[in-house]
Amino acid sequence: MELKPLNQQVVVVVGASSGIGRDAALKLTQRGAKVVVAARNESGLASLVDEIRQQGGEAIAVTADVAQFEQVSAIADAAIASFGRIDTWVHCAAAGILAPFETMTIEEFRRVIDVTLMGQVYGAKVALPHLKQAGRGSLIAISSMEGRRALPLQSPYSTAKHGLEGFLESLRVELEHEGAAINVTSIKPAVINTPFYNHMRTKVGVKPTGIPPYYDPGLVTDAILYAAENPIRDYIVGDVGRLLDWGQRLSPGLMDVALNYVGFRGQRTDDLKAPQAPDGLFEPMPGYEQVKGDFTHLTVPSLSDWLLKLVFGSRV
């Protein structure tokens, strides 16, 4: 399968107002792609488009809640109306809650599933006809290492990411059987320093955190750029992600023991946050219209990602 170079592509980035999606949109336009950016946060999208245009790039924004199929469909419609085609669809949008399962409402659990899993399903549903019409392209899903190994206190998010992995596997084989020249990539980051943890709802009394160490969002963007030009099935980002994958394959029971030890305290900061504090679960959260989150001091390099770049090229 031969994919277009980025400077000939129209790329849709869903979940682009902050974090990985924002960084990807900026880097894609720096490489010459035209981008359509989408998210719920209208002001975040406006500032992103302004930044892209100031750098000489081409971008349009579509305000959309990915839990609503009609709004996801409108993203594709806007891309076709503005640029005439879609070559790559990158889906980053996700939502989370940190809480024991027993304290969650069904509405909270369902909302995480609707955004994090069904949003990806809706994206694939609307993107695939256009990718096929273009003759080739990439469907890039930002999954998570929680799609390989679930974490305590994040049961709906882990459920959504496990479901996403099953969906992508099924879809990939169907497309191969059909002979469609469409690359389906699952990118599975470890813990990444984005505002995701600022947006999470919490019912444990404190601001959530990922289990350190953190990795820079740029590592995930590198994987996105690579998958947009080079067919690849799975891409794990971060040394700890690769260790977690190995540990889960070796002994899920041993991983149970490890996560029982670090999974509860490791996802709590010392900063108090009440359950009724603002979050981004049901409504867009103001602020945090940025790539990086609050944990730069816990961010470390990834040796395995550095080695991949060294062996396979600067954009791997």
Disulfide bonds with the S-S distance in Angstrom:
none
